[in-house]
Amino acid sequence: MPNKLVILSGGFDPLHIGHVAMIKDSAEVGDVVVCLNSDDWLARKKGKPFMNWDERATIVFNIKNVIDVMHMDDSDGTACDGIRKVFEKYRDEYDQIFFGNGGDRNTGTTPSAEQITSEELGIGLLWELGGSNKPQSSSWILEKWKEPLTIQKPWGHFKTFRTGEHYKIKELVISPKKRISLQYHEHRSELWMVVQGTIVATVGGMNYTMSEGRTIYVGKESVHRIYNPSKTTDAIVAEIQYGDKVDEDDIVRLEDDFNR
């Protein structure tokens, strides 16, 4: 059988199941060499690399059937330099060399320069490695990772957007006809702003009906509660906490509809 080599290129930052499937399909054709995009290329694409080149190269090189991971000059936005470097290094060792493309690439989306370079060197083109559909993207993974975690509660849910030593910024989503426990905090104060719907805020024994754009301050040790009177619409409250402790366990509940 002919001795075959498949060239792959990409950032692999981070490595995901789509990359593994692409390498696995390539390995069914022959040995695999990966031209790994630079940190500068990743910075241009998504702001900064998640892992540096050496870390990514170590991971990729240790995948079965990957025989080499190579630097390339990708300042032109293509893998042409990598294709040429692999060809020069391995052309005497292999009968056939291919440039492989994942399921998200085709003749219309793969840079024409890469296709022309491959053709000029007698390198064949492989398509849909890893499947015709793109199961994951490094960019998708990182965007999902950046999203704040949603914490479910019996009254709705909340997300924490930023936490510092003495502050925390949260979004509270209170479900229709639900209310948080009647409570106070020993270590922090809070500022609430209604950003969707209408709430009834209980603070210091007084009830305040608040619509979108209204704010209210809740002092440390002040007894408080939020109630969403709507039958159909979530109420959303932006909450800024400030104090010497902004942990979730700093809650003293006096009444609770959910027996917590």
Secondary structure, DSSP 8 states (H G I E B T S, - for coil): ---EEEEEEE--TT--HHHHHHHHHHHTTSEEEEEE--HHHHHHHHSS-SS-HHHHHHHHHTSTTEEEEE----TTSSSHHHHHHHHHHHTTT-SEEEEEEETT--TTTS-HHHHHHHHHTT-EEEEEET-SS----HHHHHHHHHS--EEEETTEEEEEEEE-SSEEEEEEEE-TT-B--EEE-SSEEEEEEEEES-EEEEETTEEEEE-TT-EEEE-TT--EEEE---SS--EEEEEEEEES---TT--EEEE-TT--
